Amino acid sequence: MQDTLFDNRFVSENLKKLRKHYKLSTTKVAELIGKSRQGYVNYENGTREISLKDLVILSGFYNVSLDVIIGNPYTLVNDKILAFRSFENGEDGLVEVMPFTISTIYDDVICYLENDLKMRFFWKTNLNQEGHVMIFDYYDKTYISKVYFKPTGGGHFYINDKPRYFNKAHAENIVFKGVLMADLNKYMDIPHFFSALR
């Protein structure tokens, strides 16, 4: 019986996959976690078990959950990552930085297509995030609004800028689905650029 917490073969394969995806050298990743190049290569070769500290650092660096690094790399689940080339303003103009990624491993992003020019993205959560726009069901109908609760348990939300009030008993029929994380307004210089997103 294996006495490690996870399979080193899975970890080594996932580390290679992530590093190559971001076009990084083993030396660069080793510097990030404060190891020698050989120390990091031992992780990728599976000859040394990775420490929890290094797992946490690398998951934060690659913007993925620990499951992506320790999970089975041969399942389709680990390929559910959207990556976008990213740039930031530097002292001498735009500089390329680590790609912006969105992990959809757990289908944790909800997209609402408001119209042909606007998309809204929500992180899945079943808890109200006070002061934030939420997507939720109320009596089996889906709404998008901030939800305000009173200390008495009732409250209100808005439908087309008109308040919809509910009492404490009706509040139990609110089922939160997600919190707004981004709006994407599609203003295009190239016609139909975003057609592939649909």
N, CA, C and O of each residue as an XYZ file, in Angstrom:
792
protein
N       0.840     -1.183      0.000
C       0.000      0.000      0.000
C       0.884      1.246      0.000
O       1.878      1.318      0.723
N       0.506      2.220     -0.821
C       1.291      3.435     -0.935
C       1.095      4.288      0.314
O      -0.031      4.465      0.778
N       2.197      4.820      0.862
C       2.089      5.603      2.093
C       2.184      7.109      1.843
O       2.365      7.875      2.790
N       2.066      7.544      0.591
C       2.054      8.972      0.295
C       0.614      9.447      0.188
O      -0.304      8.650     -0.003
N       0.425     10.773      0.316
C      -0.924     11.334      0.257
C      -1.497     11.318     -1.146
O      -2.717     11.311     -1.312
N      -0.642     11.313     -2.161
C      -1.100     11.340     -3.537
C      -0.061     10.660     -4.413
O       1.064     10.414     -3.977
N      -0.432     10.362     -5.633
C       0.429      9.635     -6.553
C       1.452     10.590     -7.178
O       1.082     11.534     -7.876
N       2.738     10.337     -6.921
C       3.796     11.200     -7.467
C       3.779     11.244     -8.994
O       4.174     12.243     -9.596
N       3.318     10.154     -9.617
C       3.263     10.145    -11.081
C       2.272     11.180    -11.586
O       2.519     11.844    -12.592
N       1.138     11.320    -10.879
C       0.147     12.324    -11.264
C       0.735     13.724    -11.098
O       0.615     14.570    -11.984
N       1.369     13.954     -9.956
C       1.951     15.268     -9.670
C       3.002     15.609    -10.717
O       3.000     16.715    -11.258
N       3.895     14.677    -11.008
C       4.969     14.968    -11.954
C       4.402     15.302    -13.338
O       4.857     16.245    -13.985
N       3.430     14.543    -13.779
C       2.830     14.800    -15.097
C       2.124     16.155    -15.132
O       2.237     16.893    -16.110
N       1.402     16.475    -14.070
C       0.680     17.754    -14.028
C       1.636     18.935    -13.954
O       1.394     19.968    -14.578
N       2.731     18.792    -13.188
C       3.709     19.876    -13.113
C       4.342     20.135    -14.477
O       4.522     21.287    -14.872
N       4.678     19.074    -15.189
C       5.248     19.233    -16.536
C       4.257     19.931    -17.457
O       4.605     20.852    -18.196
N       3.009     19.464    -17.392
C       1.963     19.996    -18.265
C       1.758     21.491    -18.019
O       1.676     22.268    -18.970
N       1.676     21.895    -16.756
C       1.473     23.310    -16.428
C       2.682     24.147    -16.841
O       2.527     25.215    -17.433
N       3.884     23.663    -16.530
C       5.083     24.428    -16.869
C       5.201     24.620    -18.374
O       5.502     25.720    -18.837
N       4.968     23.565    -19.136
C       5.066     23.659    -20.600
C       3.956     24.538    -21.170
O       4.171     25.276    -22.132
N       2.776     24.455    -20.575
C       1.663     25.285    -21.037
C       2.019     26.767    -20.948
O       1.669     27.549    -21.832
N       2.721     27.151    -19.869
C       3.098     28.549    -19.668
C       4.493     28.868    -20.214
O       5.018     29.961    -19.999
N       5.090     27.891    -20.928
C       6.393     28.077    -21.573
C       7.460     28.554    -20.586
O       8.181     29.517    -20.848
N       7.545     27.870    -19.462
C       8.512     28.208    -18.424
C       9.628     27.175    -18.385
O       9.416     26.007    -18.712
N      10.797     27.605    -17.990
C      11.916     26.674    -17.820
C      11.838     26.046    -16.421
O      11.200     26.595    -15.522
N      12.481     24.913    -16.253
C      12.538     24.287    -14.929
C      13.282     25.189    -13.952
O      12.966     25.208    -12.763
N      14.261     25.930    -14.442
C      15.020     26.853    -13.593
C      14.111     27.952    -13.040
O      14.192     28.298    -11.862
N      13.247     28.496    -13.896
C      12.343     29.568    -13.478
C      11.384     29.077    -12.392
O      11.177     29.769    -11.396
N      10.804     27.905    -12.570
C       9.865     27.365    -11.583
C      10.605     27.035    -10.289
O      10.081     27.258     -9.197
N      11.820     26.508    -10.410
C      12.622     26.196     -9.221
C      12.884     27.459     -8.405
O      12.792     27.433     -7.178
N      13.211     28.563     -9.078
C      13.443     29.832     -8.380
C      12.189     30.278     -7.632
O      12.271     30.786     -6.513
N      11.051     30.087     -8.248
C       9.781     30.494     -7.654
C       9.544     29.817     -6.301
O       9.047     30.448     -5.368
N       9.899     28.544     -6.199
C       9.643     27.815     -4.953
C      10.890     27.716     -4.072
O      10.874     27.049     -3.038
N      11.970     28.385     -4.487
C      13.181     28.424     -3.661
C      13.944     27.113     -3.630
O      14.551     26.767     -2.617
N      13.915     26.385     -4.734
C      14.640     25.112     -4.836
C      15.716     25.240     -5.912
O      15.691     26.157     -6.733
N      16.651     24.309     -5.890
C      17.607     24.228     -7.000
C      16.854     23.680     -8.210
O      15.769     23.114     -8.080
N      17.447     23.857     -9.379
C      16.815     23.321    -10.586
C      16.619     21.810    -10.444
O      15.554     21.286    -10.769
N      17.648     21.115     -9.957
C      17.561     19.666     -9.798
C      16.490     19.272     -8.784
O      15.794     18.272     -8.960
N      16.364     20.069     -7.720
C      15.323     19.797     -6.724
C      13.938     19.840     -7.331
O      13.086     19.008     -7.019
N      13.716     20.819     -8.208
C      12.410     20.900     -8.874
C      12.252     19.779     -9.905
O      11.186     19.170    -10.005
N      13.303     19.510    -10.664
C      13.241     18.441    -11.674
C      12.896     17.106    -11.023
O      12.215     16.280    -11.630
N      13.364     16.886     -9.788
C      13.004     15.659     -9.067
C      11.491     15.555     -8.871
O      10.944     14.453     -8.904
N      10.803     16.691     -8.667
C       9.335     16.681     -8.583
C       8.740     16.249     -9.918
O       7.837     15.413     -9.968
N       9.261     16.833    -11.005
C       8.718     16.510    -12.331
C       9.031     15.081    -12.743
O       8.278     14.478    -13.509
N      10.129     14.534    -12.246
C      10.481     13.143    -12.571
C       9.770     12.148    -11.659
O       9.769     10.946    -11.927
N       9.168     12.647    -10.585
C       8.493     11.768     -9.648
C       9.417     11.049     -8.697
O       9.000     10.095     -8.040
N      10.673     11.482     -8.604
C      11.630     10.816     -7.717
C      11.642     11.416     -6.318
O      12.277     10.879     -5.411
N      10.939     12.530     -6.147
C      10.852     13.152     -4.836
C       9.423     13.627     -4.622
O       8.817     14.199     -5.527
N       8.884     13.393     -3.434
C       7.516     13.830     -3.135
C       7.501     15.327     -2.876
O       8.319     15.842     -2.114
N       6.572     16.019     -3.511
C       6.486     17.470     -3.373
C       5.921     17.834     -2.001
O       5.042     17.149     -1.477
N       6.438     18.918     -1.429
C       5.952     19.354     -0.116
C       4.623     20.103     -0.269
O       4.318     20.645     -1.331
N       3.861     20.119      0.787
C       2.592     20.841      0.785
C       2.824     22.327      0.513
O       2.055     22.959     -0.212
N       3.881     22.877      1.094
C       4.216     24.290      0.886
C       4.431     24.577     -0.599
O       3.911     25.562     -1.121
N       5.194     23.721     -1.279
C       5.459     23.934     -2.701
C       4.194     23.736     -3.534
O       3.996     24.430     -4.531
N       3.348     22.808     -3.138
C       2.061     22.628     -3.828
C       1.230     23.899     -3.768
O       0.672     24.337     -4.774
N       1.153     24.487     -2.579
C       0.351     25.702     -2.395
C       0.927     26.854     -3.212
O       0.179     27.592     -3.853
N       2.251     27.015     -3.196
C       2.892     28.087     -3.967
C       2.601     27.912     -5.458
O       2.222     28.866     -6.137
N       2.779     26.696     -5.958
C       2.577     26.456     -7.386
C       1.110     26.570     -7.798
O       0.816     27.050     -8.892
N       0.189     26.137     -6.942
C      -1.228     26.271     -7.297
C      -1.612     27.739     -7.369
O      -2.403     28.132     -8.228
N      -1.053     28.567     -6.464
C      -1.308     30.001     -6.527
C      -0.676     30.636     -7.749
O      -1.289     31.481     -8.400
N       0.538     30.239     -8.061
C       1.257     30.786     -9.213
C       0.525     30.474    -10.518
O       0.353     31.348    -11.367
N       0.095     29.210    -10.667
C      -0.598     28.813    -11.888
C      -2.093     29.144    -11.857
O      -2.790     28.951    -12.853
N      -2.586     29.639    -10.722
C      -3.995     29.997    -10.561
C      -4.906     28.787    -10.801
O      -5.899     28.879    -11.522
N      -4.552     27.656    -10.188
C      -5.366     26.442    -10.276
C      -5.545     25.878     -8.867
O      -4.786     26.214     -7.958
N      -6.540     25.031     -8.693
C      -6.727     24.392     -7.390
C      -5.685     23.287     -7.214
O      -5.079     22.830     -8.184
N      -5.488     22.869     -5.977
C      -4.545     21.777     -5.710
C      -4.932     20.513     -6.463
O      -4.069     19.727     -6.855
N      -6.234     20.317     -6.664
C      -6.699     19.130     -7.381
C      -6.109     19.032     -8.777
O      -5.860     17.932     -9.272
N      -5.883     20.180     -9.419
C      -5.324     20.168    -10.765
C      -3.904     19.619    -10.744
O      -3.478     18.964    -11.695
N      -3.167     19.882     -9.664
C      -1.780     19.413     -9.582
C      -1.693     17.967     -9.106
O      -0.847     17.214     -9.591
N      -2.549     17.562     -8.168
C      -2.425     16.201     -7.631
C      -3.392     15.204     -8.276
O      -3.284     14.001     -8.041
N      -4.341     15.698     -9.092
C      -5.344     14.815     -9.687
C      -4.822     14.022    -10.863
O      -3.715     14.254    -11.349
N      -5.628     13.091    -11.310
C      -5.274     12.224    -12.431
C      -5.187     13.052    -13.711
O      -6.194     13.600    -14.159
N      -3.987     13.150    -14.311
C      -3.825     13.988    -15.502
C      -4.388     13.343    -16.765
O      -4.442     13.979    -17.817
N      -4.804     12.091    -16.664
C      -5.263     11.381    -17.849
C      -6.775     11.423    -18.006
O      -7.328     10.783    -18.901
N      -7.443     12.172    -17.139
C      -8.880     12.368    -17.296
C      -9.097     13.687    -18.001
O      -8.216     14.546    -18.000
N     -10.259     13.856    -18.601
C     -10.567     15.095    -19.316
C     -10.771     16.259    -18.365
O     -10.683     17.416    -18.777
N     -11.041     15.973    -17.104
C     -11.338     17.013    -16.122
C     -10.232     18.060    -16.026
O     -10.533     19.242    -15.856
N      -8.969     17.670    -16.128
C      -7.872     18.617    -15.956
C      -7.678     19.548    -17.145
O      -6.891     20.491    -17.056
N      -8.366     19.312    -18.245
C      -8.201     20.165    -19.411
C      -9.205     21.301    -19.455
O      -9.229     22.050    -20.431
N     -10.026     21.455    -18.441
C     -11.052     22.493    -18.450
C     -10.491     23.802    -17.910
O     -10.921     24.287    -16.864
N      -9.527     24.370    -18.633
C      -8.918     25.636    -18.242
C      -8.927     26.548    -19.459
O      -8.436     26.179    -20.526
N      -9.485     27.734    -19.294
C      -9.442     28.738    -20.346
C      -8.264     29.652    -20.038
O      -8.150     30.166    -18.925
N      -7.393     29.857    -21.012
C      -6.228     30.714    -20.796
C      -6.204     31.806    -21.853
O      -6.468     31.554    -23.028
N      -5.887     33.020    -21.425
C      -5.829     34.156    -22.318
C      -4.460     34.814    -22.189
O      -4.003     35.077    -21.077
N      -3.798     35.084    -23.323
C      -2.540     35.847    -23.258
C      -2.848     37.155    -22.568
O      -3.866     37.785    -22.855
N      -1.986     37.569    -21.666
C      -2.268     38.745    -20.848
C      -1.112     39.733    -20.892
O       0.056     39.349    -20.960
N      -1.459     41.002    -20.853
C      -0.483     42.077    -20.858
C      -0.840     43.076    -19.767
O      -2.008     43.237    -19.412
N       0.178     43.740    -19.242
C      -0.013     44.797    -18.255
C       0.807     45.998    -18.672
O       1.728     45.884    -19.481
N       0.465     47.165    -18.109
C       1.263     48.361    -18.358
C       2.550     48.269    -17.556
O       2.529     48.093    -16.338
N       3.669     48.390    -18.258
C       4.971     48.422    -17.598
C       5.578     49.808    -17.751
O       4.955     50.698    -18.331
N       6.771     49.995    -17.244
C       7.438     51.302    -17.328
C       7.699     51.712    -18.768
O       7.636     52.895    -19.101
N       7.995     50.730    -19.630
C       8.309     51.029    -21.033
C       7.189     50.626    -21.980
O       7.446     50.387    -23.160
N       5.954     50.545    -21.499
C       4.832     50.151    -22.347
C       4.251     48.828    -21.888
O       4.443     48.416    -20.745
N       3.547     48.172    -22.780
C       2.904     46.903    -22.449
C       3.933     45.790    -22.328
O       4.852     45.683    -23.140
N       3.763     44.957    -21.293
C       4.627     43.792    -21.118
C       3.751     42.557    -20.930
O       2.717     42.602    -20.263
N       4.188     41.457    -21.532
C       3.426     40.213    -21.403
C       3.661     39.624    -20.020
O       4.790     39.596    -19.530
N       2.584     39.153    -19.396
C       2.637     38.545    -18.074
C       2.043     37.147    -18.164
O       1.630     36.703    -19.236
N       2.005     36.455    -17.022
C       1.422     35.108    -17.005
C       0.019     35.166    -17.589
O      -0.727     36.101    -17.296
N      -0.355     34.191    -18.406
C      -1.709     34.205    -18.973
C      -2.772     34.226    -17.884
O      -2.622     33.599    -16.835
N      -3.849     34.958    -18.150
C      -5.000     34.961    -17.265
C      -5.747     33.673    -17.525
O      -6.052     33.358    -18.676
N      -6.051     32.918    -16.478
C      -6.740     31.647    -16.649
C      -8.017     31.606    -15.833
O      -8.123     32.207    -14.764
N      -8.970     30.887    -16.365
C     -10.196     30.591    -15.635
C     -10.334     29.079    -15.622
O     -10.424     28.449    -16.675
N     -10.351     28.509    -14.452
C     -10.510     27.070    -14.319
C     -11.992     26.745    -14.269
O     -12.740     27.311    -13.472
N     -12.404     25.827    -15.129
C     -13.801     25.395    -15.121
C     -13.893     23.933    -14.732
O     -14.826     23.233    -15.123
N     -12.919     23.476    -13.959
C     -12.863     22.072    -13.572
C     -14.144     21.645    -12.876
O     -14.643     20.545    -13.117
N     -14.666     22.478    -12.040
C     -15.884     22.125    -11.312
C     -17.091     22.835    -11.877
O     -18.108     22.981    -11.199
N     -16.983     23.284    -13.136
C     -18.057     24.049    -13.759
C     -18.498     25.167    -12.836
O     -19.691     25.359    -12.605
N     -17.517     25.913    -12.304
C     -17.811     26.914    -11.293
C     -18.044     28.315    -11.835
O     -18.103     29.276    -11.067
N     -18.177     28.441    -13.156
C     -18.476     29.731    -13.759
C     -19.816     29.632    -14.482
O     -20.053     28.700    -15.250
N     -20.686     30.605    -14.225
C     -21.983     30.682    -14.889
C     -21.930     31.889    -15.821
O     -21.536     32.978    -15.404
N     -22.322     31.703    -17.069
C     -22.354     32.807    -18.029
C     -23.802     33.116    -18.364
O     -24.573     32.225    -18.719
N     -24.161     34.383    -18.250
C     -25.499     34.853    -18.626
C     -25.345     35.772    -19.828
O     -24.685     36.808    -19.736
N     -25.938     35.408    -20.937
C     -25.885     36.201    -22.152
C     -27.045     37.193    -22.102
O     -28.179     36.854    -22.440
N     -26.748     38.420    -21.677
C     -27.794     39.424    -21.495
C     -28.365     39.885    -22.825
O     -29.577     40.043    -22.971
N     -27.486     40.099    -23.790
C     -27.898     40.435    -25.162
C     -26.704     40.157    -26.061
O     -25.699     39.610    -25.606
N     -26.802     40.527    -27.328
C     -25.717     40.205    -28.262
C     -24.409     40.921    -27.949
O     -23.354     40.529    -28.447
N     -24.471     41.971    -27.125
C     -23.265     42.737    -26.832
C     -22.819     42.675    -25.381
O     -21.841     43.325    -25.012
N     -23.519     41.901    -24.545
C     -23.131     41.864    -23.129
C     -23.276     40.463    -22.555
O     -24.307     39.807    -22.708
N     -22.210     40.023    -21.888
C     -22.215     38.750    -21.173
C     -21.860     39.051    -19.727
O     -21.049     39.937    -19.454
N     -22.472     38.307    -18.784
C     -22.185     38.471    -17.364
C     -21.696     37.128    -16.829
O     -22.291     36.088    -17.112
N     -20.605     37.154    -16.053
C     -20.016     35.940    -15.516
C     -20.160     35.922    -13.996
O     -19.892     36.917    -13.322
N     -20.583     34.784    -13.475
C     -20.804     34.603    -12.047
C     -19.976     33.421    -11.555
O     -19.883     32.402    -12.240
N     -19.364     33.550    -10.354
C     -18.756     32.414     -9.671
C     -19.867     31.693     -8.941
O     -20.707     32.322     -8.298
N     -19.874     30.392     -9.035
C     -20.895     29.618     -8.318
C     -20.709     29.741     -6.813
O     -19.601     29.590     -6.298
N     -21.802     30.015     -6.119
C     -21.821     30.000     -4.657
C     -23.267     29.866     -4.228
O     -24.168     30.373     -4.896
N     -23.491     29.187     -3.120
C     -24.858     29.073     -2.618
C     -25.087     30.001     -1.432
O     -26.078     29.863     -0.715
N     -24.161     30.957     -1.221
C     -24.291     31.917     -0.133
C     -24.433     33.322     -0.687
O     -23.749     33.688     -1.643
N     -25.321     34.111     -0.091
C     -25.472     35.501     -0.486
C     -24.204     36.266     -0.126
O     -23.714     36.172      1.000
N     -23.685     37.009     -1.068
C     -22.530     37.874     -0.831
C     -23.077     39.292     -0.693
O     -23.351     39.965     -1.687
N     -23.231     39.731      0.541
C     -23.893     40.998      0.840
C     -23.262     42.150      0.062
O     -22.043     42.322      0.050
N     -24.129     42.939     -0.590
C     -23.669     44.101     -1.344
C     -23.222     43.790     -2.750
O     -22.787     44.691     -3.467
N     -23.314     42.531     -3.171
C     -22.891     42.139     -4.513
C     -24.079     41.625     -5.321
O     -25.041     41.096     -4.765
N     -23.998     41.786     -6.624
C     -25.034     41.278     -7.517
C     -24.959     39.754     -7.525
O     -23.888     39.167     -7.677
N     -26.115     39.134     -7.358
C     -26.211     37.682     -7.289
C     -27.109     37.157     -8.403
O     -27.982     37.873     -8.893
N     -26.891     35.903     -8.802
C     -27.860     35.188     -9.630
C     -28.485     34.154     -8.713
O     -27.775     33.422     -8.024
N     -29.829     34.088     -8.701
C     -30.516     33.220     -7.743
C     -31.886     32.827     -8.272
O     -32.439     33.473     -9.162
N     -32.416     31.760     -7.707
C     -33.788     31.331     -7.997
C     -34.685     31.771     -6.856
O     -34.308     31.706     -5.686
N     -35.870     32.218     -7.213
C     -36.891     32.551     -6.222
C     -38.189     31.972     -6.748
O     -38.697     32.403     -7.784
N     -38.727     30.991     -6.030
C     -39.900     30.252     -6.490
C     -39.700     29.756     -7.925
O     -40.542     29.975     -8.796
N     -38.575     29.090     -8.148
C     -38.253     28.425     -9.413
C     -38.112     29.349    -10.611
O     -38.171     28.892    -11.752
N     -37.929     30.633    -10.373
C     -37.645     31.571    -11.449
C     -36.299     32.221    -11.140
O     -36.018     32.544     -9.985
N     -35.464     32.415    -12.162
C     -34.119     32.937    -11.955
C     -34.094     34.457    -12.103
O     -34.691     35.026    -13.018
N     -33.375     35.100    -11.163
C     -33.243     36.559    -11.149
C     -31.779     36.941    -10.969
O     -30.966     36.147    -10.496
N     -31.459     38.187    -11.361
C     -30.151     38.766    -11.110
C     -30.366     40.101    -10.413
O     -31.005     41.001    -10.959
N     -29.827     40.222     -9.201
C     -30.002     41.445     -8.414
C     -29.167     41.337     -7.144
O     -28.727     40.248     -6.774
N     -28.951     42.464     -6.483
C     -28.468     42.424     -5.104
C     -29.666     42.014     -4.259
O     -30.802     42.375     -4.567
N     -29.414     41.265     -3.199
C     -30.490     40.840     -2.301
C     -30.211     41.457     -0.933
O     -29.131     41.294     -0.366
N     -31.205     42.163     -0.426
C     -31.051     42.855      0.853
C     -31.918     42.171      1.893
O     -33.125     42.024      1.703
N     -31.302     41.752      2.995
C     -32.036     41.118      4.091
C     -32.157     42.083      5.257
O     -31.232     42.838      5.560
N     -33.318     42.045      5.909
C     -33.543     42.817      7.136
C     -33.213     41.913      8.329
O     -33.214     40.690      8.194
N     -32.933     42.503      9.490
C     -32.671     41.681     10.684
C     -33.831     40.753     11.032
O     -33.629     39.733     11.691
N     -35.037     41.093     10.598
C     -36.217     40.267     10.888
C     -36.293     39.026     10.008
O     -37.111     38.141     10.256
N     -35.434     38.952      8.966
C     -35.414     37.779      8.093
C     -36.020     38.023      6.731
O     -35.735     37.273      5.798
N     -36.844     39.042      6.580
C     -37.392     39.394      5.276
C     -36.400     40.247      4.516
O     -35.243     40.376      4.916
N     -36.862     40.836      3.403
C     -35.982     41.710      2.649
C     -36.548     42.018      1.292
O     -37.757     41.942      1.072
N     -35.648     42.372      0.364
C     -36.097     42.680     -0.996
C     -34.945     42.544     -1.986
O     -33.772     42.518     -1.615
N     -35.326     42.458     -3.258
C     -34.399     42.530     -4.376
C     -35.107     43.300     -5.472
O     -36.263     43.686     -5.301
N     -34.443     43.531     -6.593
C     -35.022     44.361     -7.638
C     -35.256     43.566     -8.919
O     -34.434     42.743     -9.324
N     -36.404     43.837     -9.546
C     -36.733     43.306    -10.866
C     -37.047     44.516    -11.734
O     -38.008     45.237    -11.465
N     -36.259     44.743    -12.757
C     -36.433     45.914    -13.624
C     -36.537     47.210    -12.825
O     -37.418     48.033    -13.072
N     -35.639     47.381    -11.876
C     -35.549     48.576    -11.028
C     -36.729     48.760    -10.078
O     -36.866     49.825     -9.476
N     -37.579     47.753     -9.932
C     -38.693     47.823     -8.984
C     -38.447     46.819     -7.867
O     -38.099     45.669     -8.135
N     -38.626     47.241     -6.609
C     -38.352     46.311     -5.504
C     -39.377     45.184     -5.437
O     -40.568     45.383     -5.677
N     -38.883     44.012     -5.107
C     -39.740     42.835     -4.873
C     -39.483     42.430     -3.423
O     -38.375     42.018     -3.078
N     -40.496     42.546     -2.583
C     -40.340     42.288     -1.155
C     -40.679     40.834     -0.826
O     -41.517     40.215     -1.483
N     -40.019     40.307      0.194
C     -40.318     38.964      0.665
C     -40.228     38.971      2.185
O     -39.485     39.754      2.776
N     -41.014     38.069      2.815
C     -40.957     37.959      4.279
C     -40.032     36.804      4.661
O     -39.450     36.152      3.794
N     -39.902     36.561      5.951
C     -38.983     35.539      6.449
C     -39.321     34.151      5.889
O     -38.425     33.400      5.503
N     -40.589     33.823      5.847
C     -41.009     32.508      5.333
C     -40.662     32.371      3.847
O     -40.237     31.301      3.413
N     -40.837     33.429      3.072
C     -40.542     33.381      1.636
C     -39.040     33.382      1.358
O     -38.599     32.912      0.309
N     -38.260     33.909      2.296
C     -36.799     33.959      2.118
C     -36.221     32.556      1.941
O     -35.187     32.387      1.294
N     -36.886     31.549      2.514
C     -36.404     30.167      2.380
C     -36.491     29.664      0.947
O     -35.899     28.636      0.618
N     -37.224     30.378      0.085
C     -37.355     29.979     -1.312
C     -36.315     30.630     -2.218
O     -36.348     30.448     -3.435
N     -35.399     31.383     -1.632
C     -34.300     31.962     -2.412
C     -33.148     30.953     -2.419
O     -32.662     30.537     -1.367
N     -32.729     30.575     -3.612
C     -31.616     29.639     -3.774
C     -30.536     30.348     -4.587
O     -30.683     30.558     -5.791
N     -29.453     30.711     -3.908
C     -28.372     31.433     -4.582
C     -27.575     30.494     -5.474
O     -27.282     29.355     -5.108
N     -27.230     31.004     -6.658
C     -26.452     30.225     -7.618
C     -25.048     30.769     -7.810
O     -24.108     29.999     -8.008
N     -24.888     32.117     -7.754
C     -23.566     32.674     -7.995
C     -23.496     34.156     -7.704
O     -24.517     34.824     -7.545
N     -22.262     34.664     -7.636
C     -21.999     36.084     -7.400
C     -21.320     36.657     -8.643
O     -20.442     36.025     -9.232
N     -21.740     37.865     -9.034
C     -21.187     38.493    -10.232
C     -19.693     38.730    -10.077
O     -19.246     39.305     -9.085
N     -18.922     38.281    -11.070
C     -17.482     38.528    -11.036
C     -17.047     39.429    -12.173
O     -16.030     40.112    -12.052
N     -17.797     39.456    -13.294
C     -17.376     40.292    -14.417
C     -18.498     40.484    -15.418
O     -19.341     39.610    -15.618
N     -18.484     41.643    -16.037
C     -19.323     41.917    -17.197
C     -18.406     42.020    -18.397
O     -17.335     42.622    -18.311
N     -18.809     41.445    -19.507
C     -18.041     41.550    -20.739
C     -18.910     42.269    -21.749
O     -19.906     41.728    -22.227
N     -18.523     43.497    -22.069
C     -19.219     44.262    -23.082
C     -18.462     44.083    -24.387
O     -17.271     44.382    -24.471
N     -19.148     43.601    -25.387
C     -18.497     43.232    -26.637
C     -18.569     44.386    -27.647
O     -19.498     44.478    -28.449
N     -17.582     45.243    -27.583
C     -17.434     46.281    -28.595
C     -16.340     45.802    -29.533
O     -15.206     45.583    -29.109
N     -16.678     45.639    -30.812
C     -15.758     44.960    -31.709
C     -15.325     45.846    -32.862
O     -16.146     46.500    -33.505
N     -14.016     45.856    -33.114
C     -13.493     46.463    -34.330
C     -13.564     45.462    -35.480
O     -13.661     45.839    -36.648
N     -13.513     44.179    -35.122
C     -13.605     43.113    -36.118
C     -14.995     42.486    -35.972
O     -15.286     41.879    -34.942
N     -15.849     42.622    -36.976
C     -17.224     42.080    -36.864
C     -17.219     40.582    -36.517
O     -16.399     39.817    -37.024
N     -18.139     40.192    -35.655
C     -18.387     38.794    -35.267
C     -17.200     38.144    -34.547
O     -17.083     36.919    -34.535
N     -16.311     38.961    -33.943
C     -15.138     38.426    -33.248
C     -15.519     37.445    -32.149
O     -14.843     36.435    -31.954
N     -16.613     37.744    -31.422
C     -16.992     36.904    -30.289
C     -17.979     35.803    -30.666
O     -18.488     35.125    -29.773
N     -18.264     35.603    -31.918
C     -19.225     34.573    -32.322
C     -18.817     33.198    -31.847
O     -19.683     32.370    -31.564
N     -17.537     32.928    -31.750
C     -17.056     31.611    -31.320
C     -17.368     31.323    -29.865
O     -17.360     30.160    -29.462
N     -17.648     32.356    -29.050
C     -17.951     32.135    -27.646
C     -19.341     31.549    -27.417
O     -19.644     31.075    -26.322
N     -20.161     31.578    -28.417
C     -21.542     31.109    -28.264
C     -21.682     29.654    -28.586
O     -22.782     29.107    -28.506
